[in-house]
Amino acid sequence: MSVYIAPQQDTIFVLDQLVELDKLAAQYALDDVSLELAEVIVQEAGKLATDVLSPLNTTGDKHGAVLVDQQVQQSPGYKEAYQQYVDNGWATLTGPTEFGGQGLPNVLGTAINELWHSANMAFALCPMLSQGAVEALTAHGSPELQKRYLHKLISGEWTGTMNLTEPNAGSDLAAIACKAKPEGDHYRIRGQKIYITWGDHQMTSNIVHLVLARLPDAPAGVKGISLFVVPKYLLSDEGEPTELNDARCISLEHKLGIHASPTCTMSFGDNDGAIGYLIGEPNKGLSYMFTMMNHARQSVGLQGLSISERAYQQARQFAKDRTQGTTKEGQKIAIIDYPDVRRMLMAMKSGCEAMRALSLCAAADIDKHHHGDLDAKARVEFYTPIVKGWMTELSQELTSLNIQIHGGMGFVEETGAAQHFRDARILTIYEGTTGIQALDLVGRKTLNDDANALKQLLNEVSNTVSQLSTSTDTTLNQITPRLNRALQKATAVKDWLLAQGKADRQMAANVSVDYLMMMGYLCGGWLMAKSALRAVELSGQNNLNSEANTYSEDFLTAKQGTAHFYAEYYLPRVHQHADTVLSGLSSTFSLDTDQL
Amino acid sequence: MSVYIAPQQDTIFVLDQLVELDKLAAQYALDDVSLELAEVIVQEAGKLATDVLSPLNTTGDKHGAVLVDQQVQQSPGYKEAYQQYVDNGWATLTGPTEFGGQGLPNVLGTAINELWHSANMAFALCPMLSQGAVEALTAHGSPELQKRYLHKLISGEWTGTMNLTEPNAGSDLAAIACKAKPEGDHYRIRGQKIYITWGDHQMTSNIVHLVLARLPDAPAGVKGISLFVVPKYLLSDEGEPTELNDARCISLEHKLGIHASPTCTMSFGDNDGAIGYLIGEPNKGLSYMFTMMNHARQSVGLQGLSISERAYQQARQFAKDRTQGTTKEGQKIAIIDYPDVRRMLMAMKSGCEAMRALSLCAAADIDKHHHGDLDAKARVEFYTPIVKGWMTELSQELTSLNIQIHGGMGFVEETGAAQHFRDARILTIYEGTTGIQALDLVGRKTLNDDANALKQLLNEVSNTVSQLSTSTDTTLNQITPRLNRALQKATAVKDWLLAQGKADRQMAANVSVDYLMMMGYLCGGWLMAKSALRAVELSGQNNLNSEANTYSEDFLTAKQGTAHFYAEYYLPRVHQHADTVLSGLSSTFSLDTDQL
């Protein structure tokens, strides 16, 4: 099995040079927040990730969660690992301070979450879901509900779940049929939910289910959905778990991957009805979900990076160790020295770096938005489907390259490469498929916005191109024209969308995924170029400041190399996807259903 | 589980309009061969594929082959299915008539093999390997060996295996260490072989292992490898299996997919040494392997088509059945009517059609080469790495789209979509990885050939462009400029290879996979355009001949639709890969090993 080591320096570089964390901390008077703090917590989290969570990743794949006597038994070792995660205070990182959280910015939470998902994605889904419950309750729960539930969710003493999907309501939440009947100060919830991640386990003394359901008099469709808290164990007046609520896991899915993450079918109200408490106002459930959506979707996008990084580290180690063939002098050749293996490793490394840059910048924009920056809000809205859609799609390719580098061994389960590939396959599906992200991007975030956010982003890319253009660095001079051509092509796509796409929404939908992928590769190329620019500046600097000092010359030239590779290897995809967009894929419906 | 139905009309269309089977039969006086015969055998094979092999595909995934008491037990039902396959005479299809084969051309064998691999790839690997053994013995075996082994291999009474790989010799056969010691009229073979497909089973009364090993005085490297027949059971003078040879399966791989195909570690000579018989001359084993290689590699490429077709059929059915959302009038909407789902289905269908066109044309060139056509030989050499590399790479994407169309259900194993995705993952690895194919294409088949075969192919594409240019059909007029631009780009790549690539072989290696993928998409686009051209001609024809009559108007317009989609969706990838080639990926080695 592969060893996972947190890519600390890469994370710090992005926080430092692209996010400009210190500036952000100063601007919003986040006194405790600094690059130094980031270094410390990445280092500490890295230890837990490497020593505890990463080795359990294989265990969990082989011995997935099981349902025994209507109770889910998590994979061996997971309860102890979770306890350690809680004891070390990791659950509290970004929670609001008034409920026991550390109140650190989302961008730092994201930097750390990357490590958890790399080390053990199936495990890390559990705290990820809890974070969603915390967010919902913090934003919309009554003070009473907050008091009873938030402290223990934030400390990690309890975990949280999100109950949305039903057998007939997948991407279409309007079809939700779960019912909630008022009864005194609470409601009785009845119905079935499917695909509930970590819907049950024995790691904590309680589980807080957030459930979408309809009140008796609710309007049809998405405007009649309300959000409820349904605890696994009902609480005493003192807030301690007492008797079991009428909510249970009735089956587990047998999945392609993430075996350690129990995917539950939850049945609410088989007997008297599960007791639940309304969050916020009636019929606002969906809009409450939307407030969490940007963060949740970005979190899944982040998983795309995490699992790719994990796969990259494994592929790199294998390629260094494995020899094939000999030199003329009879020396064995490590396969890392073969051009095509090197190409694949560079594709993985530069892809991961681009994703990390995008996800941390997008995460920082969530922080800026929370502090009232409306430009950042527009960016968050625009970035989110790209982070979710593009990064998870790219992770399919990069985890597959890990198998490819392993050759025949990659297809053998014991090697572990296959697990990352299988685990990754859920990422383009849950929390909204790539198609859903793409419709969101092209519709709400572009056409309905008159492409303002898009124009803003293209302006930023243009500014970077201008900066690059003044450089005399030979590597940057390789990157600049490629980025500029990609920018011009994306500008043509913008114009096309505003003309053709606006006039023909179906045509816009035809090309939506290509538009999303184009934007992903462009954003990646832009941030990689920016990284290279910073690396050149830092490298050429005579007066090294303390930050710059932390980067070795090797590290800085590598940043230029991966950016150069990205430009040669990935930027042509901007044109490919753009050409498909510009065709309008007018042939999408050229066949009748019966001709397919 | 999905039902598989042979895409009979599509197969016949390619054989008729692109391969021009009747012309081929006339040219080489293959009296029995005709389109009518093709229709009959596709229909009959389709029945066995649908009724017998296809249902066992899931069984084999759930209950893979197991090793019990040093014997491999195949999946339940497989022995009976294999017997039916043999009883119906399918094993004999292309075998030479002097040993009981039907002597049908390779292109018909390929058309039928597509069905077996679609229905049950793990099963079909067994006869596929036997075909390799037949080919080797037919080409290089002594009359005595042929007499003793060929009849029963061709009838299917026995099966064959290929024993190449060893723990330290993966892609690098020079490292083969297995030993063969002369002893009278035979040899004693000792050593271990890994990844031996269908290396053991109980479906037949014997198994004929073909084994690469070194004679005592053999030169080092690839020039010292000889090829041996090593039967599982030694033969009596009458040619009947008697006692067990000293060759056994000592373990099975636990694989990501194709669970029903036992992947054996074979141990030869644990006791007295396995008795083997030399095929042909000493030290020529590798060159004998090369004579089989084009066919074997094209067969694996074909598997890429087969599994994609299977995945497409499943996705199509699901998309028709599954509803999400309602129209304004309250009618449920089948997801097949959503643009992005339709896009994915069109990507799958047009991708399969392009692959089928390429694989059958390449298969027919093997026939033409066998009949002495030297131009065809050059095409076979050039096509083979493209068929193998591009088609198997594309199958990764298309089997993944099947999961994507299924949404959450695609990630659940019971649906069966995940199996095709898992099974497909081996295809870019075995029988030479994509990287190996790409090196072959760029090196031996292009640069060493002064790009003559490439130029020939570009000429053929150019001819098609010229034919298309004279058409007034509106769909063709959409396709023509796109194909022409792709052709121009490929021509630029040819020039680059002859200039830069020839001067810098490492740079050529950097971009080899991109070159291969570019060629694949170009070949696909060319043949799809040709199909559309034929469809337009047939459709506009007033004097329908009997062949043309077999195609409905719906079928012919669909051919134009998928070709149009291919041009909009896949041809931009020619430019993407070409742009990467033209960059030389000069950054591939920009990082030292330690910087990765």
Chai-1 contact restraints between the chains, C-beta under 6 A:
chainA,res_idxA,chainB,res_idxB,connection_type,confidence,min_distance_angstrom,max_distance_angstrom,comment,restraint_id
A,G170,B,G407,contact,1.0,0.0,6.0,A-B,restraint_1
A,S171,B,Q324,contact,1.0,0.0,6.0,A-B,restraint_2
A,D172,B,Q324,contact,1.0,0.0,6.0,A-B,restraint_3
A,D172,B,G325,contact,1.0,0.0,6.0,A-B,restraint_4
A,Y195,B,G408,contact,1.0,0.0,6.0,A-B,restraint_5
A,E253,B,V412,contact,1.0,0.0,6.0,A-B,restraint_6
A,H254,B,E413,contact,1.0,0.0,6.0,A-B,restraint_7
A,K255,B,F411,contact,1.0,0.0,6.0,A-B,restraint_8
A,K255,B,V412,contact,1.0,0.0,6.0,A-B,restraint_9
A,L256,B,F411,contact,1.0,0.0,6.0,A-B,restraint_10
A,L256,B,A418,contact,1.0,0.0,6.0,A-B,restraint_11
A,R316,B,L596,contact,1.0,0.0,6.0,A-B,restraint_12
A,Q324,B,S171,contact,1.0,0.0,6.0,A-B,restraint_13
A,Q324,B,D172,contact,1.0,0.0,6.0,A-B,restraint_14
A,G325,B,D172,contact,1.0,0.0,6.0,A-B,restraint_15
A,I336,B,T593,contact,1.0,0.0,6.0,A-B,restraint_16
A,P339,B,Q506,contact,1.0,0.0,6.0,A-B,restraint_17
A,P339,B,A509,contact,1.0,0.0,6.0,A-B,restraint_18
A,P339,B,N510,contact,1.0,0.0,6.0,A-B,restraint_19
A,P339,B,T588,contact,1.0,0.0,6.0,A-B,restraint_20
A,D340,B,G435,contact,1.0,0.0,6.0,A-B,restraint_21
A,D340,B,V513,contact,1.0,0.0,6.0,A-B,restraint_22
A,R342,B,T588,contact,1.0,0.0,6.0,A-B,restraint_23
A,R343,B,T588,contact,1.0,0.0,6.0,A-B,restraint_24
A,L345,B,L596,contact,1.0,0.0,6.0,A-B,restraint_25
A,G407,B,G170,contact,1.0,0.0,6.0,A-B,restraint_26
A,G407,B,I429,contact,1.0,0.0,6.0,A-B,restraint_27
A,G408,B,Y195,contact,1.0,0.0,6.0,A-B,restraint_28
A,G408,B,I429,contact,1.0,0.0,6.0,A-B,restraint_29
A,F411,B,K255,contact,1.0,0.0,6.0,A-B,restraint_30
A,F411,B,L256,contact,1.0,0.0,6.0,A-B,restraint_31
A,F411,B,I426,contact,1.0,0.0,6.0,A-B,restraint_32
A,V412,B,E253,contact,1.0,0.0,6.0,A-B,restraint_33
A,V412,B,K255,contact,1.0,0.0,6.0,A-B,restraint_34
A,E413,B,H254,contact,1.0,0.0,6.0,A-B,restraint_35
A,A418,B,L256,contact,1.0,0.0,6.0,A-B,restraint_36
A,I426,B,F411,contact,1.0,0.0,6.0,A-B,restraint_37
A,I429,B,G407,contact,1.0,0.0,6.0,A-B,restraint_38
A,I429,B,G408,contact,1.0,0.0,6.0,A-B,restraint_39
A,G435,B,D340,contact,1.0,0.0,6.0,A-B,restraint_40
A,Q506,B,P339,contact,1.0,0.0,6.0,A-B,restraint_41
A,A509,B,P339,contact,1.0,0.0,6.0,A-B,restraint_42
A,N510,B,P339,contact,1.0,0.0,6.0,A-B,restraint_43
A,V513,B,D340,contact,1.0,0.0,6.0,A-B,restraint_44
A,D554,B,Q595,contact,1.0,0.0,6.0,A-B,restraint_45
A,A558,B,L591,contact,1.0,0.0,6.0,A-B,restraint_46
A,A558,B,Q595,contact,1.0,0.0,6.0,A-B,restraint_47
A,G561,B,S587,contact,1.0,0.0,6.0,A-B,restraint_48
A,G561,B,S590,contact,1.0,0.0,6.0,A-B,restraint_49
A,G561,B,L591,contact,1.0,0.0,6.0,A-B,restraint_50
A,H564,B,S587,contact,1.0,0.0,6.0,A-B,restraint_51
A,H564,B,S590,contact,1.0,0.0,6.0,A-B,restraint_52
A,F565,B,S587,contact,1.0,0.0,6.0,A-B,restraint_53
A,E568,B,S583,contact,1.0,0.0,6.0,A-B,restraint_54
A,E568,B,L585,contact,1.0,0.0,6.0,A-B,restraint_55
A,E568,B,S587,contact,1.0,0.0,6.0,A-B,restraint_56
A,Y569,B,T580,contact,1.0,0.0,6.0,A-B,restraint_57
A,P572,B,Q576,contact,1.0,0.0,6.0,A-B,restraint_58
A,P572,B,D579,contact,1.0,0.0,6.0,A-B,restraint_59
A,P572,B,T580,contact,1.0,0.0,6.0,A-B,restraint_60
A,R573,B,Q576,contact,1.0,0.0,6.0,A-B,restraint_61
A,Q576,B,P572,contact,1.0,0.0,6.0,A-B,restraint_62
A,Q576,B,R573,contact,1.0,0.0,6.0,A-B,restraint_63
A,Q576,B,Q576,contact,1.0,0.0,6.0,A-B,restraint_64
A,D579,B,P572,contact,1.0,0.0,6.0,A-B,restraint_65
A,T580,B,Y569,contact,1.0,0.0,6.0,A-B,restraint_66
A,T580,B,P572,contact,1.0,0.0,6.0,A-B,restraint_67
A,S583,B,E568,contact,1.0,0.0,6.0,A-B,restraint_68
A,L585,B,E568,contact,1.0,0.0,6.0,A-B,restraint_69
A,S587,B,G561,contact,1.0,0.0,6.0,A-B,restraint_70
A,S587,B,H564,contact,1.0,0.0,6.0,A-B,restraint_71
A,S587,B,F565,contact,1.0,0.0,6.0,A-B,restraint_72
A,S587,B,E568,contact,1.0,0.0,6.0,A-B,restraint_73
A,T588,B,P339,contact,1.0,0.0,6.0,A-B,restraint_74
A,T588,B,R342,contact,1.0,0.0,6.0,A-B,restraint_75
A,T588,B,R343,contact,1.0,0.0,6.0,A-B,restraint_76
A,S590,B,G561,contact,1.0,0.0,6.0,A-B,restraint_77
A,S590,B,H564,contact,1.0,0.0,6.0,A-B,restraint_78
A,L591,B,A558,contact,1.0,0.0,6.0,A-B,restraint_79
A,L591,B,G561,contact,1.0,0.0,6.0,A-B,restraint_80
A,T593,B,I336,contact,1.0,0.0,6.0,A-B,restraint_81
A,Q595,B,D554,contact,1.0,0.0,6.0,A-B,restraint_82
A,Q595,B,A558,contact,1.0,0.0,6.0,A-B,restraint_83
A,L596,B,R316,contact,1.0,0.0,6.0,A-B,restraint_84
A,L596,B,L345,contact,1.0,0.0,6.0,A-B,restraint_85
